[in-house]
Amino acid sequence: MQIAKVCGKATATVKDDSLIGWRLMLVQPLMADGSPDEFPQLAIDELGAGVGDQVLLTTDGAEIQKMMKTKKAPVRYAVIGIVD
């Protein structure tokens, strides 16, 4: 798991069929001190996080496959929690 800040939403006119119906969010992974870690990434979100929210991300492929109910989704990051 990693903490990240939601920077924005992404819209795709053409995307893999497994991503239809999923919200795509642009997230900035954060270091322990709150500074940016590397580059912003795309993550799927089913919890309804908004711009500016801090979220928990997972990169666990098995968990993402369970969330999406497919083994062929081109997804590396998924929002699994919103930090209060």
PyMOL commands that set and color helices and strands:
alter all, ss='L'
color gray80, all
select helices_A, chain A and resi 17-19+61-68
alter helices_A, ss='H'
color red, helices_A
select strands_A, chain A and resi 2-10+23-29+41-45+54-58+77-82
alter strands_A, ss='S'
color yellow, strands_A
deselect
rebuild
show_as cartoon
